[in-house]
Amino acid sequence: MKEPLLYLCHRIPFPPNKGDKITTYNILKFLSQYYDIHLGCFIDDKYDERYEQQVASFCASYTLIPISRSYSKIKGLTALISGDPITLPFYRRRSMQQWVNMTVEQYRIHKAFIYSGCMAQYVMAPPHPLHTVIHFADIDSDKWRQYAQKSHGIMKAIYQREHKTLASYEKAVAQAFAVSCFVTQAETETFKAMLEPAIQRKILPLENGLDNHFFSPDAPVHLGEPYPLTEENYIVFTGAMDYWANADAVKWFVQHVWPQIYQAHHDAKLYLVGSSPGQEVQALAAQPGVIVTGRVDDVRPYIKHAKAAIAPMQIARGVQNKMLEAMAMAKPIIVSSLTIEGMDECPSSNLVVSDNPTEIADWLINKLEQKPVDASELRQWIEQRFCWEAKLSPLLNYLNQPC
């Protein structure tokens, strides 16, 4: 029998098809080798309820609590009265707190791993002391600062408030927890600079990996949607479209870059691949050559047959999985300077960094005019640096580290 571990994350860690779920799934799989996992998380998409058994296979016990996004938004507004960050009541449920308290007592749990700052609230006052490790992933409060910069009026004020209140909360969590992790060394150092020197020693990196066998140009893939990918000359963006940073990136690209590409090549296509596109993203399909797919069974066929991938993030923190996935599939990719922030330099002409719309368009036009390029050096670089097992191994030390 293994030592029990409480593991909390804000969203069911399956399927591993978007940023946070890719990370939480791989952490769950990794930690289950060493601990009896007691998992608590929310389900914010009814579609994901079908994956309960996949999650259960890694757990000694678990609770999956459905939440309504619309109700969560209403709950979030109570923070304007309480003074909390909106993020906290958004994810605050009495049933989760009751399950945490009961599980910690019943299984005599002394260690907890928390993914995302919003879940730290459930172990700030546990039934008995816990050794707590949190993976913030990135500095969430800074994303709200970036949102505020791009907004106006009342929303700008709300986002500025969230930035300030969440930053204060993140600091309080870092002080209370044994170890706080971030996804890059750069993000780690940035957060350290926000803290008192005595707390800085507890801030450590925990980097993302990648499933190189799954994201491989040689892996068999099945296209579950009726798109003639093998016959088309296209570029691709992948990512959950209900995430503001992704929606913002594709809107920027279609407005500033795509017209130049389409003018040069009327046969060119832009595939925007990802679940839950809002009205503004869906409206992009009215532009010639732009295809908004919505949820797909598997993103790999869309990457595999593309001439190039794009990641023109205008708001970003941490490493972007969409970039790693394209690189692992040996696909040329052009990214913004924000997208690649915190990553080691990759020496390749098939990974280009640019924020200039004309430069981006020219590079992509060149790729569309060529035969498909095998960017195998990008895959080799990923294989050398992004194995999940190696990237997550420091977590075992963090969970055993004395306070």
C-alpha positions, -999 to 999 in steps of 0.1 A, spaced: 0 0 0 14 34 -10 14 66 9 -19 86 4 -18 119 -14 -45 145 -18 -45 158 -54 -68 188 -63 -72 204 -97 -98 227 -111 -109 206 -140 -111 169 -146 -77 157 -159 -90 139 -189 -89 138 -218 -55 154 -222 -66 177 -251 -60 212 -238 -32 230 -219 -41 224 -182 -56 190 -188 -25 178 -206 -5 188 -175 -29 175 -148 -33 142 -166 4 135 -169 10 145 -133 -18 122 -122 -3 93 -142 31 101 -128 22 105 -92 -1 74 -92 31 53 -96 43 65 -61 12 74 -42 -24 63 -36 -41 93 -52 -73 109 -37 -84 132 -64 -108 161 -62 -118 181 -92 -146 198 -111 -163 190 -144 -173 222 -162 -182 205 -195 -209 178 -195 -191 161 -224 -163 152 -200 -186 132 -177 -180 102 -199 -143 100 -188 -149 91 -152 -136 56 -155 -104 67 -172 -97 90 -142 -108 64 -117 -82 40 -129 -54 61 -114 -71 68 -81 -77 52 -47 -107 76 -43 -120 106 -61 -148 131 -64 -158 148 -97 -181 177 -90 -201 192 -119 -202 230 -120 -221 253 -142 -200 280 -159 -229 305 -158 -236 299 -121 -198 301 -114 -197 335 -130 -226 347 -108 -207 333 -78 -176 351 -89 -193 384 -87 -198 380 -49 -160 387 -47 -168 423 -55 -185 425 -21 -161 402 -1 -129 416 -15 -117 382 -28 -103 376 -63 -133 367 -85 -114 334 -93 -119 321 -57 -158 320 -54 -159 310 -91 -144 277 -79 -157 276 -44 -181 248 -35 -191 236 -1 -193 200 -14 -156 201 -24 -145 214 10 -166 187 28 -150 160 6 -115 173 12 -119 175 50 -135 140 51 -109 124 28 -79 139 47 -93 126 80 -105 92 67 -73 83 49 -49 101 73 -34 121 45 -4 143 53 6 155 19 -13 174 -8 -5 184 -44 -26 213 -57 -28 223 -93 -40 260 -99 -41 287 -73 -79 286 -72 -78 252 -55 -55 262 -27 -84 276 -8 -95 240 1 -63 233 21 -55 266 37 -72 254 69 -71 216 68 -83 193 96 -47 186 105 -14 200 91 -5 191 55 27 192 36 14 212 6 29 217 -29 12 239 -54 17 241 -92 6 276 -102 17 267 -137 20 304 -146 14 338 -129 -23 339 -133 -26 374 -119 -4 388 -146 -27 374 -173 -55 396 -158 -31 426 -161 -27 418 -198 -64 414 -202 -69 449 -186 -44 464 -210 -66 452 -239 -99 462 -224 -119 494 -218 -145 508 -194 -159 487 -166 -142 455 -178 -108 472 -177 -115 482 -140 -127 446 -132 -96 430 -147 -73 455 -130 -90 446 -97 -86 409 -104 -49 414 -112 -43 431 -78 -64 409 -56 -52 377 -72 -15 388 -69 -20 393 -32 -37 359 -29 -9 342 -48 17 357 -24 -3 344 6 -5 309 -9 32 309 -16 39 319 20 16 292 34 27 263 12 59 243 14 67 246 -23 52 267 -51 60 257 -87 59 274 -121 62 260 -155 94 278 -166 125 291 -149 117 326 -162 82 325 -146 98 312 -114 122 341 -112 95 367 -121 73 354 -92 103 353 -68 108 390 -74 73 397 -61 81 380 -27 100 386 5 135 369 4 125 344 31 98 330 8 118 330 -24 136 297 -16 102 279 -17 95 289 -53 108 263 -78 103 252 -114 82 223 -126 83 222 -163 59 207 -189 68 176 -208 52 162 -240 40 127 -250 65 123 -279 49 89 -289 14 104 -293 26 136 -310 47 120 -336 46 124 -374 48 86 -376 20 79 -352 -12 65 -369 -40 91 -368 -77 91 -377 -95 121 -389 -130 121 -373 -144 151 -393 -152 155 -430 -125 179 -439 -103 172 -471 -71 179 -453 -48 159 -476 -61 179 -506 -58 213 -491 -30 239 -488 -34 252 -453 -19 265 -420 -32 256 -386 -38 270 -351 -48 246 -323 -62 254 -289 -94 256 -268 -113 285 -282 -131 294 -250 -97 305 -236 -94 342 -241 -58 342 -251 -65 317 -279 -95 336 -291 -76 368 -290 -47 353 -310 -68 340 -338 -88 372 -341 -55 392 -343 -41 369 -369 -73 369 -391 -74 407 -389 -37 416 -394 -21 386 -412 -45 364 -430 -57 390 -457 -21 393 -470 -18 355 -473 -52 350 -489 -45 378 -514 -14 360 -525 -30 325 -526 -68 322 -530 -65 284 -525 -50 288 -491 -69 278 -460 -66 287 -423 -78 260 -399 -87 272 -364 -90 239 -345 -104 238 -310 -134 233 -288 -161 258 -277 -155 287 -301 -175 318 -291 -195 340 -314 -165 362 -323 -143 332 -332 -172 316 -352 -176 348 -371 -141 345 -384 -154 317 -407 -171 344 -428 -136 354 -439 -125 337 -472 -104 306 -466 -110 305 -428 -124 273 -413 -135 271 -376 -138 234 -367 -151 235 -332 -144 204 -311 -125 176 -330 -117 140 -320 -80 145 -325 -59 176 -333 -30 155 -348 -44 150 -383 -48 188 -386 -12 194 -376 1 165 -397 -12 177 -430 -6 214 -425 22 233 -443 29 252 -410 15 259 -376 10 293 -360 9 305 -324 5 343 -326 -3 348 -289 -8 384 -278 -15 374 -242 5 346 -227 23 332 -196 44 300 -196 51 275 -223 25 270 -249 16 233 -255 4 240 -290 39 250 -299 55 219 -284 29 196 -301 36 211 -336 74 209 -330 70 172 -319 52 165 -351 81 180 -371 60 209 -383 74 244 -392 59 270 -368 59 307 -365 52 322 -330 50 355 -313 77 367 -289 52 361 -260 46 325 -271 82 315 -267 90 334 -235 109 313 -210 120 286 -235 156 278 -244 166 289 -278 160 263 -305 184 267 -334 162 261 -364 149 280 -394 117 261 -390 109 279 -357 105 316 -364 96 343 -338 80 374 -351 54 400 -340 53 418 -374 22 409 -395 40 414 -428 70 392 -418 46 365 -405 26 366 -438 57 364 -460 71 334 -441 38 316 -443 33 324 -479 67 309 -486 57 277 -467 24 275 -486 43 277 -519 67 248 -510 62 211 -507 57 201 -471 88 207 -450 101 180 -426 112 199 -396 127 168 -379 153 189 -361 124 205 -341 112 170 -331 147 159 -320 150 191 -299 117 183 -282 126 146 -276 158 157 -259 142 182 -236 105 174 -230 101 139 -216 73 140 -190 89 115 -166 121 135 -165 103 169 -162 81 157 -133 108 139 -113 116 170 -92 80 168 -79 89 137 -58 115 158 -40 92 187 -35 66 164 -19 92 150 5 110 183 11 110 195 48 90 227 54 
